[in-house]
Amino acid sequence: MKKYIDILDGREKEVIVGRFGLDLKKEKTQREIAKELGISRSYVSRIEKRALMKMFHEFYRAEKEKRKKAKGK
């Protein structure tokens, strides 16, 4: 999980860590994060969606690469 979080920019990281409690604290709502960052809840939603898609695409790319290497052996 850590290697996928590291591809995010600072704000994306803040949103994902807060939303899913990855800092070992309580999970936060989009509204709570919006208030902390001084942005709208809908903008937090867009940042969260973009960050999750970035992480998914990086995961997918890495898995595809692993399968490719495994076939080549």
Secondary structure, 3 states (H helix, E strand, C coil): CHHHHCCCCHHHHHHHHHHHCCCCCCCCCHHHHHHHHCCCHHHHHHHHHHHHHHHHHHHHHHHHHHHHHHHHC
